[in-house]
Amino acid sequence: MIKYLDPAGELASPPIAYELRLDVAARPLTLALIANTFPDATSFMDCLEQSVLRELPGTNIRRFQKSSVDPIAPQLLAELTRSCDAAVTAWGH
């Protein structure tokens, strides 16, 4: 007999809900998508961009490519803070 096990773990603590601080009804939104040098990070951001534009038409997307996995450089962080409403950063493997 084969026994199948559910690989999902049990929660050690209850989930904590968070409040979305970005007003997605405000237009136009500017969203930064930041990829780094890991394989597939750019491909993931391509898919994410398509999904965002489908759900929030008219959103301005600004794409950035980090040169390493190091933290975002202070100059880039200042630019993102000044020119974008929100940012998404991702790694691909």
N, C-alpha and C positions, 0 to 999 in steps of 0.2 A: 504494500500500500504506500502511496506517495502522500506525504503530508506537506502542504504549502504553508509557508510562514509569511506573515505580513511584515515587511521590513521597516514599516513606519514605527518610529520610536514613540514613546509616551512623553508628553510635555512635562518638563520638570517644574515649570511655573506657568501661570496663565499668560496668554498673549496680551500684549499691551497695545491698545488701539492708539493711533496717532491721528492728529487732525491735519488735513491737507491745508497748507498755508498759501498755496498758489491759487489765485482766483482764475480758474480756467475759462470763466465766462468773459473775462476782460480780453479785449482784442486790440491790437494784435499781440499775441504772445511771442516771445523770442526764447527758444530753447537751444541750449548748447549740448551737442553730443560729442563726447570726448572718448576717443579710442586710443589705445597704446600699441606697443609693438607685438603683443601676443597674437598668434595666428587666430583668425576669425573674429577679432574684435571689430574690425571695420565692417565685415559682413553682418555681424550682429547689429551694428548701428544702422546699416542700410535697412534692415528689416524693421528696426525700431522706428526709424524715420517714416517709413511707409505707414506703419500702424498709427503713429501720432497724427500724421497728415490726414489719414482716413477718419480718425475720431475727432480731431480738432482742425478742420480745414482753415487755411489762412495763417497757420502758425509759421513763424519765421524760424527756420532751422539753421544754426551755425555749426559747422563741423570743424572739429579740431583733432589733430593727430599728435599724441605725445611721442617724444623720441625715446622714452624709456619707461620703466615701471616706477620710477622715482615719483615722489609727490609733485603735484602741479607747481610749476615755477611761480613765484610771487607776482611776476609781471602778467602771466596768463590769468592768474586768479583775480588780479585787479581788473583786467579787461572783462572777464566773465561777470564779475560783480557789477561793473558799470553798464554792460551792454546786454545782459541776458536776464530773463525773469527766473529761469531755473536751468540746472545743468544735470546731465546724466553722464556718468563715467562708467566704463565697463572694461573687463578683460576677457579675452578669448583664449581658449585652450584647445 
